[in-house]
Amino acid sequence: MVARTLWNFACCASLLAAAMTAGAAAPTAVEQEIMRLEQGSNDAYAANDLPKYFGYYAEDAMLIFYNERTSLAAYRKSWPESIKTEPIESVKLSDMVIRVIPPGNVAIASYQIEVRTGHPNGKATDEHAFETDVWVNRGGAWKIAHVHYSAKAVK
């Protein structure tokens, strides 16, 4: 009986150790690539570099900003007008979680984002939001196929 209890304990300990190791595993090559792309797209966004920023999107991307669906064409039209008077001043990402969907050609990046926007009166506003981007690898190129951006409610 003692031997069996020790055996069960050893098996459970081994499984727990394996699970902990798997959870702490180094990021995969795809996860690293998505992290690099997220940083690049958000750096372009922060710099108001619209040609570079929009280059990260798939032409058929589905976009949801502030609980409203829009098309990439509409976003390309509205965003340049917006930043003429209210440019992005800074962007900070945190809490990035990336999940790769087998066989490895779809990845989901979910994170928190802090955006500082300038205003014509010289003041700036800060917004805290949650963003989820779905990246799809088509023909060897990763593009954003879906975005869901939701501002955090102010308490």
KEKE-3310 file (N, C-alpha, C; in steps of 0.2 Angstrom, whole numbers, plus 5000, padded with zeros to 4 digits):
npx = (5004:5010:5020:5012:5006:5017:5021:5010:5011:5023:5021:5011:5019:5028:5020:5015:5027:5031:5020:5022:5034:5031:5022:5031:5039:5050:5046:5039:5045:5035:5028:5037:5039:5026:5026:5036:5030:5019:5025:5031:5020:5013:5022:5023:5010:5010:5020:5012:5014:5006:5007:5016:5010:4997:5001:5002:4990:4978:4970:4956:4953:4944:4937:4935:4931:4929:4917:4911:4909:4920:4927:4942:4945:4937:4943:4955:4952:4946:4956:4968:4962:4959:4971:4977:4973:4973:4985:4993:5003:5010:5012:5010:5012:5006:5005:5005:4999:5001:4994:4996:4988:4986:4989:4999:4998:4989:4988:4984:4985:4984:4982:4985:4984:4990:4987:4992:4985:4987:4980:4972:4972:4983:4984:4984:4976:4974:4972:4966:4966:4960:4966:4964:4972:4971:4981:4986:4994:4997:5003:5016:5017:5013:4998:4987:4971:4960:4954:4950:4946:4944:4940:4944:4933:4930:4932)
npy = (4994:5006:5007:5009:5021:5029:5028:5033:5046:5050:5049:5059:5070:5070:5073:5086:5093:5092:5099:5112:5115:5115:5125:5136:5136:5141:5155:5150:5150:5156:5163:5172:5179:5185:5193:5202:5208:5213:5223:5231:5235:5242:5252:5259:5264:5272:5282:5288:5284:5280:5273:5263:5257:5253:5243:5232:5225:5214:5214:5210:5212:5211:5223:5229:5243:5251:5245:5245:5239:5240:5243:5240:5249:5260:5263:5266:5278:5286:5287:5294:5307:5309:5309:5321:5331:5326:5318:5303:5301:5293:5275:5261:5244:5230:5215:5205:5191:5177:5166:5152:5144:5128:5122:5131:5143:5153:5165:5172:5187:5195:5209:5223:5240:5256:5272:5288:5303:5317:5334:5348:5359:5358:5350:5333:5316:5301:5284:5268:5252:5236:5225:5213:5204:5195:5186:5180:5169:5170:5164:5165:5177:5186:5194:5205:5200:5202:5213:5218:5230:5237:5250:5252:5253:5268:5270)
npz = (5000:5004:4995:4983:4985:4986:4973:4966:4970:4965:4951:4950:4954:4944:4932:4936:4936:4923:4917:4922:4917:4903:4903:4905:4894:4882:4870:4854:4837:4829:4839:4843:4831:4829:4840:4837:4825:4831:4839:4829:4821:4831:4834:4822:4822:4833:4829:4819:4806:4793:4780:4783:4794:4790:4781:4788:4788:4782:4766:4767:4780:4796:4807:4823:4832:4847:4849:4837:4820:4806:4790:4782:4772:4775:4787:4783:4777:4787:4797:4794:4793:4806:4813:4809:4817:4829:4834:4837:4852:4860:4863:4873:4876:4885:4895:4885:4877:4867:4856:4846:4833:4829:4812:4813:4806:4810:4822:4838:4846:4861:4871:4883:4880:4881:4876:4871:4866:4857:4857:4849:4858:4864:4875:4881:4880:4889:4885:4891:4884:4878:4867:4854:4841:4826:4818:4801:4791:4775:4760:4765:4771:4786:4791:4798:4801:4808:4820:4837:4847:4862:4873:4890:4903:4913:4930)
capx = (5000:5014:5023:5007:5005:5023:5021:5005:5014:5029:5018:5008:5024:5031:5015:5015:5033:5030:5015:5025:5040:5028:5020:5037:5043:5052:5042:5040:5047:5029:5026:5042:5038:5020:5028:5040:5025:5014:5029:5032:5013:5011:5027:5021:5004:5013:5023:5008:5016:5001:5008:5019:5004:4991:5004:5002:4983:4976:4965:4950:4953:4938:4939:4930:4934:4924:4910:4908:4913:4922:4931:4949:4944:4934:4948:4961:4949:4945:4962:4972:4959:4959:4978:4979:4971:4974:4990:4995:5009:5014:5009:5013:5009:5008:5001:5004:4998:5000:4992:4996:4983:4989:4996:5004:4997:4985:4990:4980:4989:4979:4986:4983:4987:4990:4987:4991:4983:4987:4974:4974:4973:4990:4983:4984:4972:4977:4966:4968:4961:4961:4966:4965:4973:4971:4986:4985:5000:4995:5008:5022:5017:5009:4994:4981:4965:4954:4956:4945:4949:4939:4942:4943:4928:4933:4928)
capy = (5000:5012:5008:5011:5028:5033:5027:5038:5053:5051:5050:5066:5075:5071:5076:5092:5096:5092:5104:5118:5116:5116:5132:5140:5135:5147:5156:5147:5155:5160:5168:5177:5183:5189:5198:5207:5211:5217:5229:5235:5238:5247:5257:5263:5267:5278:5287:5290:5282:5276:5268:5257:5254:5249:5238:5226:5223:5210:5218:5208:5212:5213:5227:5232:5248:5254:5241:5246:5236:5244:5240:5242:5254:5265:5265:5270:5285:5290:5288:5300:5314:5310:5311:5328:5336:5322:5313:5298:5304:5287:5269:5256:5238:5226:5209:5202:5184:5175:5159:5150:5139:5123:5120:5137:5148:5158:5167:5177:5191:5199:5213:5229:5245:5263:5276:5295:5306:5325:5338:5355:5364:5357:5344:5326:5312:5294:5279:5261:5248:5229:5223:5207:5204:5189:5186:5175:5168:5169:5164:5166:5184:5187:5200:5206:5198:5204:5217:5220:5235:5240:5254:5250:5258:5272:5269)
capz = (5000:5004:4988:4978:4987:4984:4965:4963:4972:4960:4945:4950:4954:4937:4928:4938:4934:4915:4915:4924:4912:4897:4903:4905:4889:4878:4865:4848:4832:4827:4844:4842:4825:4830:4845:4833:4821:4835:4841:4823:4819:4836:4833:4816:4824:4838:4825:4814:4800:4791:4775:4786:4799:4786:4777:4792:4788:4776:4763:4769:4788:4799:4812:4828:4836:4851:4848:4830:4815:4801:4785:4781:4767:4779:4792:4779:4775:4793:4802:4792:4795:4814:4816:4807:4822:4836:4833:4843:4855:4862:4864:4877:4876:4891:4896:4879:4877:4860:4855:4839:4832:4824:4811:4814:4801:4813:4828:4841:4851:4865:4876:4885:4876:4883:4870:4873:4860:4857:4855:4846:4863:4867:4880:4879:4884:4889:4885:4892:4881:4877:4860:4851:4834:4824:4812:4797:4787:4768:4756:4768:4774:4791:4790:4803:4798:4813:4826:4842:4851:4867:4878:4897:4906:4918:4936)
cpx = (5004:5018:5018:5006:5011:5023:5016:5008:5019:5026:5014:5013:5027:5027:5015:5021:5033:5026:5018:5031:5036:5025:5025:5041:5045:5047:5044:5042:5041:5027:5031:5041:5031:5022:5032:5035:5021:5018:5029:5025:5011:5016:5025:5014:5006:5016:5019:5010:5011:5002:5011:5013:4999:4994:5004:4995:4982:4970:4957:4949:4946:4940:4934:4933:4928:4917:4907:4912:4914:4926:4938:4949:4942:4939:4953:4958:4949:4951:4966:4969:4959:4966:4980:4978:4973:4978:4991:5002:5013:5009:5013:5009:5011:5003:5000:5004:4997:4999:4992:4992:4986:4985:5001:5003:4992:4987:4986:4985:4984:4983:4982:4987:4985:4991:4987:4990:4984:4981:4976:4975:4979:4990:4983:4979:4975:4971:4969:4963:4964:4961:4967:4966:4974:4976:4985:4991:4997:5001:5015:5022:5011:5005:4989:4975:4959:4957:4949:4948:4943:4942:4940:4938:4932:4929:4928)
cpy = (5006:5013:5011:5019:5032:5033:5033:5045:5055:5053:5057:5071:5076:5074:5084:5096:5097:5098:5111:5120:5118:5123:5137:5140:5141:5148:5152:5152:5159:5165:5174:5182:5187:5194:5204:5211:5216:5224:5233:5239:5244:5253:5262:5267:5273:5283:5290:5289:5277:5272:5262:5253:5250:5243:5231:5222:5219:5214:5217:5208:5214:5217:5229:5236:5251:5251:5242:5242:5241:5240:5243:5249:5261:5267:5268:5277:5289:5292:5293:5307:5315:5312:5318:5332:5333:5317:5309:5301:5298:5281:5264:5250:5234:5220:5205:5194:5182:5168:5157:5144:5134:5123:5125:5142:5154:5159:5173:5181:5196:5203:5219:5234:5252:5268:5284:5299:5314:5328:5345:5360:5363:5352:5338:5322:5305:5289:5272:5257:5241:5228:5216:5207:5197:5189:5180:5175:5166:5169:5166:5173:5184:5194:5200:5205:5200:5208:5218:5224:5238:5244:5252:5255:5261:5271:5275)
cpz = (5000:4998:4983:4979:4985:4976:4963:4965:4967:4953:4945:4950:4947:4932:4929:4935:4926:4913:4917:4919:4905:4897:4903:4899:4885:4872:4858:4843:4830:4832:4844:4836:4826:4835:4841:4828:4825:4837:4835:4821:4824:4836:4827:4818:4829:4834:4819:4807:4796:4785:4778:4791:4795:4782:4781:4791:4781:4773:4765:4777:4790:4806:4816:4832:4840:4850:4842:4825:4809:4796:4785:4777:4771:4785:4789:4778:4781:4797:4800:4794:4803:4816:4814:4813:4829:4835:4839:4845:4857:4863:4868:4878:4883:4891:4890:4880:4869:4860:4848:4838:4827:4817:4811:4809:4803:4820:4831:4846:4854:4870:4878:4881:4880:4877:4873:4866:4861:4854:4853:4852:4867:4873:4877:4883:4884:4889:4886:4888:4881:4870:4858:4844:4832:4817:4808:4792:4780:4764:4759:4772:4780:4790:4796:4799:4802:4819:4830:4847:4856:4872:4885:4900:4912:4924:4940)
residu = (MET:VAL:ALA:ARG:THR:LEU:TRP:ASN:PHE:ALA:CYS:CYS:ALA:SER:LEU:LEU:ALA:ALA:ALA:MET:THR:ALA:GLY:ALA:ALA:ALA:PRO:THR:ALA:VAL:GLU:GLN:GLU:ILE:MET:ARG:LEU:GLU:GLN:GLY:SER:ASN:ASP:ALA:TYR:ALA:ALA:ASN:ASP:LEU:PRO:LYS:TYR:PHE:GLY:TYR:TYR:ALA:GLU:ASP:ALA:MET:LEU:ILE:PHE:TYR:ASN:GLU:ARG:THR:SER:LEU:ALA:ALA:TYR:ARG:LYS:SER:TRP:PRO:GLU:SER:ILE:LYS:THR:GLU:PRO:ILE:GLU:SER:VAL:LYS:LEU:SER:ASP:MET:VAL:ILE:ARG:VAL:ILE:PRO:PRO:GLY:ASN:VAL:ALA:ILE:ALA:SER:TYR:GLN:ILE:GLU:VAL:ARG:THR:GLY:HIS:PRO:ASN:GLY:LYS:ALA:THR:ASP:GLU:HIS:ALA:PHE:GLU:THR:ASP:VAL:TRP:VAL:ASN:ARG:GLY:GLY:ALA:TRP:LYS:ILE:ALA:HIS:VAL:HIS:TYR:SER:ALA:LYS:ALA:VAL:LYS)
# end
